[in-house]
Amino acid sequence: MTARPVSQHAAGTLEQALAMLAPPGLLVGCRRIETGDASHILPGESATILSRAAAARDASGAGRWLARRLLRQLGYGDLAIPRGKAGEPLWPAGVVGSIAHDADFAIAVVAPSETMRGVGVDIEPALPLPPELEPLVLNSRDRLEGCDVAIAGKIAFAVKEAAYKASFPLDGEVLGFEDIAVDLPAGTVTLSNGRRVGVGMSISSHIFALAFVPAGVS
């Protein structure tokens, strides 16, 4: 198996950063994506992962390998995690979770549904958002005080992606960036439907964004 030119130590460091964001009851994992990780895609998942590009399938395989590792910690076997019609992972009953990746790393988070109603995660390189995308991602309701101005747009992008992933299984609503307002100082995101989602964010070589709706929150 041929490894990509990033270290496993880096994956461990990123996993530690993600774990520091996680509220109690939320399990997290990070894995370097390797050539051949597509072999971790189970038959029950393959038909729902439509891309035939090798890199995309390796990323999907790495993410699902991670997710199954976390599910085993909750007492589940090696279950298939197919994609739903909107591309969202379909989890076993009693579990909520989220999977994300960039070109080098896959990440996954899972939690018992008695602990969390919804979770979402995103990972992005800590690089500026292309200038032409900033007006599409940012809006006047976003509060990003304290962020590095150079990557504020990318931070908002990652946080909104994570919040959307946490909310979609609950509401079934397709949201645009304009429908999501970030308040980093408060650690919350407010959606156009009124739902509030807790968020956390960490920056190193990458931006990690984690969003969650605790159990008991409507």
Buried (B, 14 or more C-beta within 10 A) or exposed (E): EEEBEBEEEBBEBBBEBBBEBBBEBBBBBBBBBBEBBBEBBBEEBBEBBEEEEEBBBBBBBBBBBBBBBBBEEBEBEEBBBBBEEEEBBBBBEEBBBBBBBBEBBBBBBBBBBEBBBBBBBBBBBBEBBEEEBBEBBBBEEBBBEEBEEEBBBBBBBBBBBBBBBBBBBBBEEEBEBEBBBBBBEEEBBBBEEEBBBBBBBBBEBBBBBBBBBBBEBE
